[in-house]
Amino acid sequence: MKKTLLVLTLGILGIGMGMAQNLDVKVKGIEEVEGNIRIAVFNQSKEFPDDEYAYQKREVPVTGESQTIRFSNLPRGTYSVAIYHDEDRNRELNTNFFGMPTEDYGFSNNASGTFGPPSFESCSFSFTGSSKTISIEID
């Protein structure tokens, strides 16, 4: 009985404290199966989408035309995701003479910007603490 009560109490405390869960990001539209995917999860608008200010970030090898990248132990909150396909593995989003990206990229909500990246708010989504999957189409 004491063990059951302890388990229930810990479970209730965990729910109340917003137990962290997984966010799976399904990346679609990968045209070249080479290089790396660089992806960053943000929990604030400061310097979005500069991955230096990301809450969590990953760099994973490209394995196919679509793939899923997991972020573990995220607490409840509002997040935005920025991603790009680093085909040449130089850890920079390559741009042309005019500053336009030459490597594929995307954002959560498949948001797009005008004359620059979209805002944190236009990319944001609520993460309630339950595991969640979002899809981002890169181009």
Phi and psi in radians as a Rosetta constraint file:
Dihedral C 1 N 2 CA 2 C 2 CIRCULARHARMONIC -1.105 0.35
Dihedral N 2 CA 2 C 2 N 3 CIRCULARHARMONIC -0.681 0.35
Dihedral C 2 N 3 CA 3 C 3 CIRCULARHARMONIC -1.126 0.35
Dihedral N 3 CA 3 C 3 N 4 CIRCULARHARMONIC -0.750 0.35
Dihedral C 3 N 4 CA 4 C 4 CIRCULARHARMONIC -1.087 0.35
Dihedral N 4 CA 4 C 4 N 5 CIRCULARHARMONIC -0.760 0.35
Dihedral C 4 N 5 CA 5 C 5 CIRCULARHARMONIC -1.088 0.35
Dihedral N 5 CA 5 C 5 N 6 CIRCULARHARMONIC -0.725 0.35
Dihedral C 5 N 6 CA 6 C 6 CIRCULARHARMONIC -1.109 0.35
Dihedral N 6 CA 6 C 6 N 7 CIRCULARHARMONIC -0.788 0.35
Dihedral C 6 N 7 CA 7 C 7 CIRCULARHARMONIC -1.075 0.35
Dihedral N 7 CA 7 C 7 N 8 CIRCULARHARMONIC -0.791 0.35
Dihedral C 7 N 8 CA 8 C 8 CIRCULARHARMONIC -1.099 0.35
Dihedral N 8 CA 8 C 8 N 9 CIRCULARHARMONIC -0.743 0.35
Dihedral C 8 N 9 CA 9 C 9 CIRCULARHARMONIC -1.097 0.35
Dihedral N 9 CA 9 C 9 N 10 CIRCULARHARMONIC -0.811 0.35
Dihedral C 9 N 10 CA 10 C 10 CIRCULARHARMONIC -1.107 0.35
Dihedral N 10 CA 10 C 10 N 11 CIRCULARHARMONIC -0.665 0.35
Dihedral C 10 N 11 CA 11 C 11 CIRCULARHARMONIC -1.107 0.35
Dihedral N 11 CA 11 C 11 N 12 CIRCULARHARMONIC -0.782 0.35
Dihedral C 11 N 12 CA 12 C 12 CIRCULARHARMONIC -1.140 0.35
Dihedral N 12 CA 12 C 12 N 13 CIRCULARHARMONIC -0.752 0.35
Dihedral C 12 N 13 CA 13 C 13 CIRCULARHARMONIC -1.071 0.35
Dihedral N 13 CA 13 C 13 N 14 CIRCULARHARMONIC -0.726 0.35
Dihedral C 13 N 14 CA 14 C 14 CIRCULARHARMONIC -1.080 0.35
Dihedral N 14 CA 14 C 14 N 15 CIRCULARHARMONIC -0.729 0.35
Dihedral C 14 N 15 CA 15 C 15 CIRCULARHARMONIC -1.149 0.35
Dihedral N 15 CA 15 C 15 N 16 CIRCULARHARMONIC -0.781 0.35
Dihedral C 15 N 16 CA 16 C 16 CIRCULARHARMONIC -1.132 0.35
Dihedral N 16 CA 16 C 16 N 17 CIRCULARHARMONIC -0.547 0.35
Dihedral C 16 N 17 CA 17 C 17 CIRCULARHARMONIC -1.557 0.35
Dihedral N 17 CA 17 C 17 N 18 CIRCULARHARMONIC 0.015 0.35
Dihedral C 17 N 18 CA 18 C 18 CIRCULARHARMONIC 1.285 0.35
Dihedral N 18 CA 18 C 18 N 19 CIRCULARHARMONIC 1.066 0.35
Dihedral C 18 N 19 CA 19 C 19 CIRCULARHARMONIC -0.901 0.35
Dihedral N 19 CA 19 C 19 N 20 CIRCULARHARMONIC 2.399 0.35
Dihedral C 19 N 20 CA 20 C 20 CIRCULARHARMONIC -1.334 0.35
Dihedral N 20 CA 20 C 20 N 21 CIRCULARHARMONIC 2.550 0.35
Dihedral C 20 N 21 CA 21 C 21 CIRCULARHARMONIC -2.361 0.35
Dihedral N 21 CA 21 C 21 N 22 CIRCULARHARMONIC -2.972 0.35
Dihedral C 21 N 22 CA 22 C 22 CIRCULARHARMONIC -1.707 0.35
Dihedral N 22 CA 22 C 22 N 23 CIRCULARHARMONIC 2.513 0.35
Dihedral C 22 N 23 CA 23 C 23 CIRCULARHARMONIC -2.018 0.35
Dihedral N 23 CA 23 C 23 N 24 CIRCULARHARMONIC 2.078 0.35
Dihedral C 23 N 24 CA 24 C 24 CIRCULARHARMONIC -1.772 0.35
Dihedral N 24 CA 24 C 24 N 25 CIRCULARHARMONIC 2.228 0.35
Dihedral C 24 N 25 CA 25 C 25 CIRCULARHARMONIC -1.936 0.35
Dihedral N 25 CA 25 C 25 N 26 CIRCULARHARMONIC 1.975 0.35
Dihedral C 25 N 26 CA 26 C 26 CIRCULARHARMONIC -1.573 0.35
Dihedral N 26 CA 26 C 26 N 27 CIRCULARHARMONIC 2.064 0.35
Dihedral C 26 N 27 CA 27 C 27 CIRCULARHARMONIC -1.693 0.35
Dihedral N 27 CA 27 C 27 N 28 CIRCULARHARMONIC 2.170 0.35
Dihedral C 27 N 28 CA 28 C 28 CIRCULARHARMONIC -2.090 0.35
Dihedral N 28 CA 28 C 28 N 29 CIRCULARHARMONIC 2.758 0.35
Dihedral C 28 N 29 CA 29 C 29 CIRCULARHARMONIC 1.514 0.35
Dihedral N 29 CA 29 C 29 N 30 CIRCULARHARMONIC 0.359 0.35
Dihedral C 29 N 30 CA 30 C 30 CIRCULARHARMONIC -1.284 0.35
Dihedral N 30 CA 30 C 30 N 31 CIRCULARHARMONIC 2.036 0.35
Dihedral C 30 N 31 CA 31 C 31 CIRCULARHARMONIC -1.516 0.35
Dihedral N 31 CA 31 C 31 N 32 CIRCULARHARMONIC -0.657 0.35
Dihedral C 31 N 32 CA 32 C 32 CIRCULARHARMONIC -2.009 0.35
Dihedral N 32 CA 32 C 32 N 33 CIRCULARHARMONIC 2.176 0.35
Dihedral C 32 N 33 CA 33 C 33 CIRCULARHARMONIC -1.508 0.35
Dihedral N 33 CA 33 C 33 N 34 CIRCULARHARMONIC 1.316 0.35
Dihedral C 33 N 34 CA 34 C 34 CIRCULARHARMONIC -2.791 0.35
Dihedral N 34 CA 34 C 34 N 35 CIRCULARHARMONIC 2.834 0.35
Dihedral C 34 N 35 CA 35 C 35 CIRCULARHARMONIC 1.350 0.35
Dihedral N 35 CA 35 C 35 N 36 CIRCULARHARMONIC -2.753 0.35
Dihedral C 35 N 36 CA 36 C 36 CIRCULARHARMONIC -2.228 0.35
Dihedral N 36 CA 36 C 36 N 37 CIRCULARHARMONIC 2.720 0.35
Dihedral C 36 N 37 CA 37 C 37 CIRCULARHARMONIC -1.725 0.35
Dihedral N 37 CA 37 C 37 N 38 CIRCULARHARMONIC 2.235 0.35
Dihedral C 37 N 38 CA 38 C 38 CIRCULARHARMONIC -1.962 0.35
Dihedral N 38 CA 38 C 38 N 39 CIRCULARHARMONIC 2.171 0.35
Dihedral C 38 N 39 CA 39 C 39 CIRCULARHARMONIC -2.398 0.35
Dihedral N 39 CA 39 C 39 N 40 CIRCULARHARMONIC 2.426 0.35
Dihedral C 39 N 40 CA 40 C 40 CIRCULARHARMONIC -2.347 0.35
Dihedral N 40 CA 40 C 40 N 41 CIRCULARHARMONIC 2.403 0.35
Dihedral C 40 N 41 CA 41 C 41 CIRCULARHARMONIC -1.887 0.35
Dihedral N 41 CA 41 C 41 N 42 CIRCULARHARMONIC 2.250 0.35
Dihedral C 41 N 42 CA 42 C 42 CIRCULARHARMONIC -1.991 0.35
Dihedral N 42 CA 42 C 42 N 43 CIRCULARHARMONIC 2.484 0.35
Dihedral C 42 N 43 CA 43 C 43 CIRCULARHARMONIC -2.033 0.35
Dihedral N 43 CA 43 C 43 N 44 CIRCULARHARMONIC 0.187 0.35
Dihedral C 43 N 44 CA 44 C 44 CIRCULARHARMONIC -2.699 0.35
Dihedral N 44 CA 44 C 44 N 45 CIRCULARHARMONIC 2.776 0.35
Dihedral C 44 N 45 CA 45 C 45 CIRCULARHARMONIC -1.411 0.35
Dihedral N 45 CA 45 C 45 N 46 CIRCULARHARMONIC -0.231 0.35
Dihedral C 45 N 46 CA 46 C 46 CIRCULARHARMONIC -0.968 0.35
Dihedral N 46 CA 46 C 46 N 47 CIRCULARHARMONIC 2.070 0.35
Dihedral C 46 N 47 CA 47 C 47 CIRCULARHARMONIC 1.071 0.35
Dihedral N 47 CA 47 C 47 N 48 CIRCULARHARMONIC 0.328 0.35
Dihedral C 47 N 48 CA 48 C 48 CIRCULARHARMONIC -1.074 0.35
Dihedral N 48 CA 48 C 48 N 49 CIRCULARHARMONIC 2.332 0.35
Dihedral C 48 N 49 CA 49 C 49 CIRCULARHARMONIC -1.826 0.35
Dihedral N 49 CA 49 C 49 N 50 CIRCULARHARMONIC 0.590 0.35
Dihedral C 49 N 50 CA 50 C 50 CIRCULARHARMONIC -1.205 0.35
Dihedral N 50 CA 50 C 50 N 51 CIRCULARHARMONIC 1.987 0.35
Dihedral C 50 N 51 CA 51 C 51 CIRCULARHARMONIC -1.160 0.35
Dihedral N 51 CA 51 C 51 N 52 CIRCULARHARMONIC -0.160 0.35
Dihedral C 51 N 52 CA 52 C 52 CIRCULARHARMONIC -1.091 0.35
Dihedral N 52 CA 52 C 52 N 53 CIRCULARHARMONIC -0.470 0.35
Dihedral C 52 N 53 CA 53 C 53 CIRCULARHARMONIC -1.799 0.35
Dihedral N 53 CA 53 C 53 N 54 CIRCULARHARMONIC 0.199 0.35
Dihedral C 53 N 54 CA 54 C 54 CIRCULARHARMONIC -1.214 0.35
Dihedral N 54 CA 54 C 54 N 55 CIRCULARHARMONIC 2.600 0.35
Dihedral C 54 N 55 CA 55 C 55 CIRCULARHARMONIC -1.239 0.35
Dihedral N 55 CA 55 C 55 N 56 CIRCULARHARMONIC -0.805 0.35
Dihedral C 55 N 56 CA 56 C 56 CIRCULARHARMONIC -2.480 0.35
Dihedral N 56 CA 56 C 56 N 57 CIRCULARHARMONIC 2.619 0.35
Dihedral C 56 N 57 CA 57 C 57 CIRCULARHARMONIC -2.582 0.35
Dihedral N 57 CA 57 C 57 N 58 CIRCULARHARMONIC 2.754 0.35
Dihedral C 57 N 58 CA 58 C 58 CIRCULARHARMONIC -2.457 0.35
Dihedral N 58 CA 58 C 58 N 59 CIRCULARHARMONIC 2.687 0.35
Dihedral C 58 N 59 CA 59 C 59 CIRCULARHARMONIC -2.334 0.35
Dihedral N 59 CA 59 C 59 N 60 CIRCULARHARMONIC 2.055 0.35
Dihedral C 59 N 60 CA 60 C 60 CIRCULARHARMONIC -2.285 0.35
Dihedral N 60 CA 60 C 60 N 61 CIRCULARHARMONIC 2.554 0.35
Dihedral C 60 N 61 CA 61 C 61 CIRCULARHARMONIC -1.138 0.35
Dihedral N 61 CA 61 C 61 N 62 CIRCULARHARMONIC 2.538 0.35
Dihedral C 61 N 62 CA 62 C 62 CIRCULARHARMONIC -1.273 0.35
Dihedral N 62 CA 62 C 62 N 63 CIRCULARHARMONIC 2.267 0.35
Dihedral C 62 N 63 CA 63 C 63 CIRCULARHARMONIC -2.083 0.35
Dihedral N 63 CA 63 C 63 N 64 CIRCULARHARMONIC -0.143 0.35
Dihedral C 63 N 64 CA 64 C 64 CIRCULARHARMONIC -3.080 0.35
Dihedral N 64 CA 64 C 64 N 65 CIRCULARHARMONIC -3.059 0.35
Dihedral C 64 N 65 CA 65 C 65 CIRCULARHARMONIC -1.279 0.35
Dihedral N 65 CA 65 C 65 N 66 CIRCULARHARMONIC -0.288 0.35
Dihedral C 65 N 66 CA 66 C 66 CIRCULARHARMONIC -2.573 0.35
Dihedral N 66 CA 66 C 66 N 67 CIRCULARHARMONIC 2.644 0.35
Dihedral C 66 N 67 CA 67 C 67 CIRCULARHARMONIC -2.786 0.35
Dihedral N 67 CA 67 C 67 N 68 CIRCULARHARMONIC 2.793 0.35
Dihedral C 67 N 68 CA 68 C 68 CIRCULARHARMONIC -1.989 0.35
Dihedral N 68 CA 68 C 68 N 69 CIRCULARHARMONIC 2.334 0.35
Dihedral C 68 N 69 CA 69 C 69 CIRCULARHARMONIC -2.067 0.35
Dihedral N 69 CA 69 C 69 N 70 CIRCULARHARMONIC 2.267 0.35
Dihedral C 69 N 70 CA 70 C 70 CIRCULARHARMONIC -1.792 0.35
Dihedral N 70 CA 70 C 70 N 71 CIRCULARHARMONIC 2.371 0.35
Dihedral C 70 N 71 CA 71 C 71 CIRCULARHARMONIC -1.974 0.35
Dihedral N 71 CA 71 C 71 N 72 CIRCULARHARMONIC 2.122 0.35
Dihedral C 71 N 72 CA 72 C 72 CIRCULARHARMONIC -1.765 0.35
Dihedral N 72 CA 72 C 72 N 73 CIRCULARHARMONIC 2.708 0.35
Dihedral C 72 N 73 CA 73 C 73 CIRCULARHARMONIC 1.056 0.35
Dihedral N 73 CA 73 C 73 N 74 CIRCULARHARMONIC 0.732 0.35
Dihedral C 73 N 74 CA 74 C 74 CIRCULARHARMONIC -1.483 0.35
Dihedral N 74 CA 74 C 74 N 75 CIRCULARHARMONIC 2.288 0.35
Dihedral C 74 N 75 CA 75 C 75 CIRCULARHARMONIC -1.354 0.35
Dihedral N 75 CA 75 C 75 N 76 CIRCULARHARMONIC 2.911 0.35
Dihedral C 75 N 76 CA 76 C 76 CIRCULARHARMONIC -0.991 0.35
Dihedral N 76 CA 76 C 76 N 77 CIRCULARHARMONIC 2.558 0.35
Dihedral C 76 N 77 CA 77 C 77 CIRCULARHARMONIC 2.820 0.35
Dihedral N 77 CA 77 C 77 N 78 CIRCULARHARMONIC -2.996 0.35
Dihedral C 77 N 78 CA 78 C 78 CIRCULARHARMONIC -1.874 0.35
Dihedral N 78 CA 78 C 78 N 79 CIRCULARHARMONIC 2.275 0.35
Dihedral C 78 N 79 CA 79 C 79 CIRCULARHARMONIC -2.318 0.35
Dihedral N 79 CA 79 C 79 N 80 CIRCULARHARMONIC 2.772 0.35
Dihedral C 79 N 80 CA 80 C 80 CIRCULARHARMONIC -2.359 0.35
Dihedral N 80 CA 80 C 80 N 81 CIRCULARHARMONIC 2.608 0.35
Dihedral C 80 N 81 CA 81 C 81 CIRCULARHARMONIC -2.162 0.35
Dihedral N 81 CA 81 C 81 N 82 CIRCULARHARMONIC 2.382 0.35
Dihedral C 81 N 82 CA 82 C 82 CIRCULARHARMONIC -2.166 0.35
Dihedral N 82 CA 82 C 82 N 83 CIRCULARHARMONIC 2.484 0.35
Dihedral C 82 N 83 CA 83 C 83 CIRCULARHARMONIC -2.564 0.35
Dihedral N 83 CA 83 C 83 N 84 CIRCULARHARMONIC 2.580 0.35
Dihedral C 83 N 84 CA 84 C 84 CIRCULARHARMONIC -2.596 0.35
Dihedral N 84 CA 84 C 84 N 85 CIRCULARHARMONIC 2.733 0.35
Dihedral C 84 N 85 CA 85 C 85 CIRCULARHARMONIC -1.666 0.35
Dihedral N 85 CA 85 C 85 N 86 CIRCULARHARMONIC 1.811 0.35
Dihedral C 85 N 86 CA 86 C 86 CIRCULARHARMONIC -1.482 0.35
Dihedral N 86 CA 86 C 86 N 87 CIRCULARHARMONIC 1.394 0.35
Dihedral C 86 N 87 CA 87 C 87 CIRCULARHARMONIC -1.057 0.35
Dihedral N 87 CA 87 C 87 N 88 CIRCULARHARMONIC -0.661 0.35
Dihedral C 87 N 88 CA 88 C 88 CIRCULARHARMONIC -1.672 0.35
Dihedral N 88 CA 88 C 88 N 89 CIRCULARHARMONIC 0.084 0.35
Dihedral C 88 N 89 CA 89 C 89 CIRCULARHARMONIC 1.001 0.35
Dihedral N 89 CA 89 C 89 N 90 CIRCULARHARMONIC 0.596 0.35
Dihedral C 89 N 90 CA 90 C 90 CIRCULARHARMONIC -1.644 0.35
Dihedral N 90 CA 90 C 90 N 91 CIRCULARHARMONIC 0.039 0.35
Dihedral C 90 N 91 CA 91 C 91 CIRCULARHARMONIC 1.089 0.35
Dihedral N 91 CA 91 C 91 N 92 CIRCULARHARMONIC 0.490 0.35
Dihedral C 91 N 92 CA 92 C 92 CIRCULARHARMONIC -2.417 0.35
Dihedral N 92 CA 92 C 92 N 93 CIRCULARHARMONIC 2.538 0.35
Dihedral C 92 N 93 CA 93 C 93 CIRCULARHARMONIC -1.387 0.35
Dihedral N 93 CA 93 C 93 N 94 CIRCULARHARMONIC 1.899 0.35
Dihedral C 93 N 94 CA 94 C 94 CIRCULARHARMONIC -1.192 0.35
Dihedral N 94 CA 94 C 94 N 95 CIRCULARHARMONIC 2.488 0.35
Dihedral C 94 N 95 CA 95 C 95 CIRCULARHARMONIC -2.296 0.35
Dihedral N 95 CA 95 C 95 N 96 CIRCULARHARMONIC 2.825 0.35
Dihedral C 95 N 96 CA 96 C 96 CIRCULARHARMONIC -1.563 0.35
Dihedral N 96 CA 96 C 96 N 97 CIRCULARHARMONIC -3.006 0.35
Dihedral C 96 N 97 CA 97 C 97 CIRCULARHARMONIC -0.987 0.35
Dihedral N 97 CA 97 C 97 N 98 CIRCULARHARMONIC -0.574 0.35
Dihedral C 97 N 98 CA 98 C 98 CIRCULARHARMONIC -1.562 0.35
Dihedral N 98 CA 98 C 98 N 99 CIRCULARHARMONIC 0.019 0.35
Dihedral C 98 N 99 CA 99 C 99 CIRCULARHARMONIC 1.519 0.35
Dihedral N 99 CA 99 C 99 N 100 CIRCULARHARMONIC 0.130 0.35
Dihedral C 99 N 100 CA 100 C 100 CIRCULARHARMONIC -1.431 0.35
Dihedral N 100 CA 100 C 100 N 101 CIRCULARHARMONIC 2.349 0.35
Dihedral C 100 N 101 CA 101 C 101 CIRCULARHARMONIC -1.044 0.35
Dihedral N 101 CA 101 C 101 N 102 CIRCULARHARMONIC 2.435 0.35
Dihedral C 101 N 102 CA 102 C 102 CIRCULARHARMONIC -1.890 0.35
Dihedral N 102 CA 102 C 102 N 103 CIRCULARHARMONIC -0.046 0.35
Dihedral C 102 N 103 CA 103 C 103 CIRCULARHARMONIC -1.952 0.35
Dihedral N 103 CA 103 C 103 N 104 CIRCULARHARMONIC 2.606 0.35
Dihedral C 103 N 104 CA 104 C 104 CIRCULARHARMONIC -1.173 0.35
Dihedral N 104 CA 104 C 104 N 105 CIRCULARHARMONIC 2.565 0.35
Dihedral C 104 N 105 CA 105 C 105 CIRCULARHARMONIC -2.644 0.35
Dihedral N 105 CA 105 C 105 N 106 CIRCULARHARMONIC 2.940 0.35
Dihedral C 105 N 106 CA 106 C 106 CIRCULARHARMONIC -2.928 0.35
Dihedral N 106 CA 106 C 106 N 107 CIRCULARHARMONIC 2.987 0.35
Dihedral C 106 N 107 CA 107 C 107 CIRCULARHARMONIC -2.417 0.35
Dihedral N 107 CA 107 C 107 N 108 CIRCULARHARMONIC 2.752 0.35
Dihedral C 107 N 108 CA 108 C 108 CIRCULARHARMONIC -1.025 0.35
Dihedral N 108 CA 108 C 108 N 109 CIRCULARHARMONIC 2.683 0.35
Dihedral C 108 N 109 CA 109 C 109 CIRCULARHARMONIC 1.121 0.35
Dihedral N 109 CA 109 C 109 N 110 CIRCULARHARMONIC 0.161 0.35
Dihedral C 109 N 110 CA 110 C 110 CIRCULARHARMONIC 0.871 0.35
Dihedral N 110 CA 110 C 110 N 111 CIRCULARHARMONIC 0.644 0.35
Dihedral C 110 N 111 CA 111 C 111 CIRCULARHARMONIC -1.223 0.35
Dihedral N 111 CA 111 C 111 N 112 CIRCULARHARMONIC 2.645 0.35
Dihedral C 111 N 112 CA 112 C 112 CIRCULARHARMONIC -2.342 0.35
Dihedral N 112 CA 112 C 112 N 113 CIRCULARHARMONIC 2.676 0.35
Dihedral C 112 N 113 CA 113 C 113 CIRCULARHARMONIC -1.865 0.35
Dihedral N 113 CA 113 C 113 N 114 CIRCULARHARMONIC 2.948 0.35
Dihedral C 113 N 114 CA 114 C 114 CIRCULARHARMONIC -1.985 0.35
Dihedral N 114 CA 114 C 114 N 115 CIRCULARHARMONIC 2.076 0.35
Dihedral C 114 N 115 CA 115 C 115 CIRCULARHARMONIC 1.005 0.35
Dihedral N 115 CA 115 C 115 N 116 CIRCULARHARMONIC 0.755 0.35
Dihedral C 115 N 116 CA 116 C 116 CIRCULARHARMONIC 2.545 0.35
Dihedral N 116 CA 116 C 116 N 117 CIRCULARHARMONIC -3.129 0.35
Dihedral C 116 N 117 CA 117 C 117 CIRCULARHARMONIC -1.229 0.35
Dihedral N 117 CA 117 C 117 N 118 CIRCULARHARMONIC 2.770 0.35
Dihedral C 117 N 118 CA 118 C 118 CIRCULARHARMONIC -1.214 0.35
Dihedral N 118 CA 118 C 118 N 119 CIRCULARHARMONIC 2.911 0.35
Dihedral C 118 N 119 CA 119 C 119 CIRCULARHARMONIC -1.346 0.35
Dihedral N 119 CA 119 C 119 N 120 CIRCULARHARMONIC 2.792 0.35
Dihedral C 119 N 120 CA 120 C 120 CIRCULARHARMONIC -0.974 0.35
Dihedral N 120 CA 120 C 120 N 121 CIRCULARHARMONIC -0.752 0.35
Dihedral C 120 N 121 CA 121 C 121 CIRCULARHARMONIC -1.102 0.35
Dihedral N 121 CA 121 C 121 N 122 CIRCULARHARMONIC -0.692 0.35
Dihedral C 121 N 122 CA 122 C 122 CIRCULARHARMONIC -1.264 0.35
Dihedral N 122 CA 122 C 122 N 123 CIRCULARHARMONIC -0.323 0.35
Dihedral C 122 N 123 CA 123 C 123 CIRCULARHARMONIC -1.717 0.35
Dihedral N 123 CA 123 C 123 N 124 CIRCULARHARMONIC -0.166 0.35
Dihedral C 123 N 124 CA 124 C 124 CIRCULARHARMONIC -1.315 0.35
Dihedral N 124 CA 124 C 124 N 125 CIRCULARHARMONIC 2.666 0.35
Dihedral C 124 N 125 CA 125 C 125 CIRCULARHARMONIC -2.559 0.35
Dihedral N 125 CA 125 C 125 N 126 CIRCULARHARMONIC 2.756 0.35
Dihedral C 125 N 126 CA 126 C 126 CIRCULARHARMONIC -1.588 0.35
Dihedral N 126 CA 126 C 126 N 127 CIRCULARHARMONIC 2.310 0.35
Dihedral C 126 N 127 CA 127 C 127 CIRCULARHARMONIC -1.964 0.35
Dihedral N 127 CA 127 C 127 N 128 CIRCULARHARMONIC 1.970 0.35
Dihedral C 127 N 128 CA 128 C 128 CIRCULARHARMONIC -1.556 0.35
Dihedral N 128 CA 128 C 128 N 129 CIRCULARHARMONIC 0.014 0.35
Dihedral C 128 N 129 CA 129 C 129 CIRCULARHARMONIC 1.770 0.35
Dihedral N 129 CA 129 C 129 N 130 CIRCULARHARMONIC -0.241 0.35
Dihedral C 129 N 130 CA 130 C 130 CIRCULARHARMONIC -1.522 0.35
Dihedral N 130 CA 130 C 130 N 131 CIRCULARHARMONIC 2.610 0.35
Dihedral C 130 N 131 CA 131 C 131 CIRCULARHARMONIC -1.008 0.35
Dihedral N 131 CA 131 C 131 N 132 CIRCULARHARMONIC 2.492 0.35
Dihedral C 131 N 132 CA 132 C 132 CIRCULARHARMONIC -2.506 0.35
Dihedral N 132 CA 132 C 132 N 133 CIRCULARHARMONIC 2.595 0.35
Dihedral C 132 N 133 CA 133 C 133 CIRCULARHARMONIC -2.125 0.35
Dihedral N 133 CA 133 C 133 N 134 CIRCULARHARMONIC 2.289 0.35
Dihedral C 133 N 134 CA 134 C 134 CIRCULARHARMONIC -2.113 0.35
Dihedral N 134 CA 134 C 134 N 135 CIRCULARHARMONIC 2.737 0.35
Dihedral C 134 N 135 CA 135 C 135 CIRCULARHARMONIC -2.056 0.35
Dihedral N 135 CA 135 C 135 N 136 CIRCULARHARMONIC 2.434 0.35
Dihedral C 135 N 136 CA 136 C 136 CIRCULARHARMONIC -2.252 0.35
Dihedral N 136 CA 136 C 136 N 137 CIRCULARHARMONIC 2.204 0.35
Dihedral C 136 N 137 CA 137 C 137 CIRCULARHARMONIC -1.631 0.35
Dihedral N 137 CA 137 C 137 N 138 CIRCULARHARMONIC 2.113 0.35
Dihedral C 137 N 138 CA 138 C 138 CIRCULARHARMONIC -1.711 0.35
Dihedral N 138 CA 138 C 138 N 139 CIRCULARHARMONIC 2.557 0.35
